[in-house]
């Protein structure tokens, strides 16, 4: 069971890292870090981080409950709380970049 949850977590983390790398490459191609799609991409990274940490844990608890016949579950453990805080910070960065894009877009309209 531990192997299955580890495999799921490593797969989700690999997908997350590829998405982050593609986002960073896109930022490198743009003339500015404030482009229309970036805030959505950053917010997606936050959700993917949370999913990569929490879903395998919840899957592991579900498999353990099924195998033993006794309910095992926790919503957040220490790792989940740290992932929740990190995802919250990353989500806030998405909001900041969205605001920066709106300001830059308004300044281009004025010019």
Secondary structure, 3 states (H helix, E strand, C coil): CHHHHHHHHHHHHHHHHHHHHHHHHHHHHCCCCCCCCHHHHHHHHHHHHHHHHHHHHHHHHHHHHHHHCCCCCCCCCHHHHHHHHHHHHHHHHHHHHHHHHHHHHHHHHHC
